[in-house]
Amino acid sequence: MSTFRIPFGPQHPALKEPINFTFKVDGERVVSVKLRLGYVHRGIEKLAEDRTYTQNIHLVERVCGLCSQAHVICFSQAVEEILGVEIPARARYLRTIIAEMERIQNHYMWLGFTAHEMGFETLFMYTWRDREIALNMVETITGKRVNYGINTIGGLRRDLTAIAVNPVKRGLDQLEDRMKYYKKLCMTEPTILKRTVGVGILRPKDALRFGAVGPTLRASGIKRDIRFDDPYAAYEEASFNIITYDGCDVASRLLARCEEVFESIEIIRQMLDNLPKGKVRVRVPSQVPQGEAVSRVEAPRGENLHYLRADGTDKLARLKMRAPTLANLLPLCKMFENMNIADIPMIIAGIDPCIACAERMTFIDTENRSTNSWTGDELRKYSIGWYEER
Amino acid sequence: MPFLDIIVFPGLLFLLFLAFFCEWLDRKAVAKLQNRVGPKHTGPEGILQPFADFIKLLSNEDIIPAAVDRIMFSLGPILILTLSLMPLFLIPIAGSSALVWFEGDLIFIMFVMTLRIIITFLSAWSSTNRFSMIGGMRVILQMLAFEIPLTIAMTGPAISARSLSLSKIVQFQASEHLLLLAQPLGFVIVTICLLAELRMVPFDIPKAKTEIVKGWFVEFSGKKLALLRLTEDFELVLAASLMVSLYLGGPIGPWQTQSVLYFFTKLVICILILSNLRALFARFRIDQALKGAWKYLTPLALIQVILVELMPMVIP
């Protein structure tokens, strides 16, 4: 049989978000893949330029539903750096706690999502049931399940009450127990092993060359974690391990994420035990002086990067966000080499994609029904022109 | 009256209700295993939900894509439904002999099941969708791998009963002993193969939702989809009742009694076994499933048949 192309997305049951892969397949084997982004471009970076810093906190929080805390921390850190503000120790600790809880609920969700991709509906249902514990914990502290709305520039908006500590600790114990069970399951259940071992290989050399980040990179055996390499919030005071696996396949990514949950639980326990007393917020001026800042945060999916330029008013001049999924898309294309059609959903799930965070611009000519994207140079030329006019 | 038998009991109407009941049972059992609620609102404990789904699908718009082969595409679902309903008349449900039976009806059931899969492939191919084609190809590959151990394992009971008729096999079990006790290995092989025939997890490869968007189902909508869904229910009944008739003695109860209730209880047990297996695993890849079938199931089925032949010599 000759090769033919099968489209994967933008609408496909395996993908919860719109992205298009065109696979050239020979029978059941993938020959090549073409990737197309641009279905959910939301213009958040542009939108941010028309809002005040406080309003932007809430906008940035909505870049991603699952890594909202990571984006907010990243943005606030950039603003605080330009302002030259040191936030109170208690605020740093609480930010860390919420960020780690976010990691736990994200990894639980991811485990279920991956189980669903391999047709293991029972594991999917179980993990999502247990994820509720994590969500309830976050709700106890912040009042919301997602998009917590607790951060602000200069600290937090609300303090952690003493009543909330015990339920959170109980929740952590439950989550640890459950994750131990799931990790055992992922290591022993033959059908899971059959679907994950040796699937979606990303060699360490390629991982570095294509710039993979987060658990995807760490599952290729490379020890790189922003929490450790460039500590922010209260990570310097926490002791934890960076989980690496050298299998370079989906099974390694599965186990790496399971173990990261244990580390996160450990970090939260340390933070809760050593929580400093004091204020959680310093007042900051609404106008930010001229300056530039780059801030990095380890989101559940990998390195999250914000670049901010302030021009002395109460609105920012430029905000650039690089979500982890965008960095993982190129390595993803490498992983498809010589894989089966049946492996495609597993490999895509393996990087924990969050497409809406990674969107870039596409032009669609509705009359000729053609699309074209700008290259980096064109985009640069346009942006220089736009700022000169302004 | 034979006419009433065919239309009402144990014929068409009874089988229709049985099919809907089995779907409900399967859904409810899997939901319980997966910590969900399952169907709940239509009728007591949602027992009418499969029926409601069927009626709702019948009323949906029936879209025939421009590129399809119209004749095969329209005929496919009807043929598949007929072919999955037909073997059910050969199953002894109410008494020790079926509605229709003749020497060699076991071979006939196997033949019809194979024919059904070929029709499935043709209708997948005629819908000219890329996902359907991959699904159709997977259907054929899976059939080639699992029909053979299934057929070999099914000859085990036939050899013991010295008859190729399902009704005779049930009668043999009534007079002698349940074949499950003599051939447990054969029962396991048949269960696994039937799981593959039913295209249930871990063998739902031809219609893997997250890989190829329901595979060969993808272009069917409205009435055709309703018929195909009903077919799946009939297949579930057929698979479970084959297990019941071949190894568990069909409607035979203790002390030589015969009742449809015994058949029904055994059917429920078999469906619960299938549902339980369905909830336990992740989906195999097609190459892994085929490798498993050829490497393990076929030799094991052969060993079972050899054992059946040798057993009477060892234990007279």
Interface residues (C-beta under 8 A of the other chain):
Chain A: F4 R5 I6 P7 H12 P13 A14 G27 E28 A115 H116 E117 M118 G119 F120 E121 T122 L123 M125 Y126 R129 E189 T191 I192 K194 R195 N340 I341 A342 D343 I344 P345
Chain B: V30 L33 Q34 N35 R36 R130 F131 I134 M137 V201 P202 D204 I205 A208 K209 T210 E211 I212 V213 K214 A279 L280 F281 A282 R283 F284 R285 I286 D287 Q288
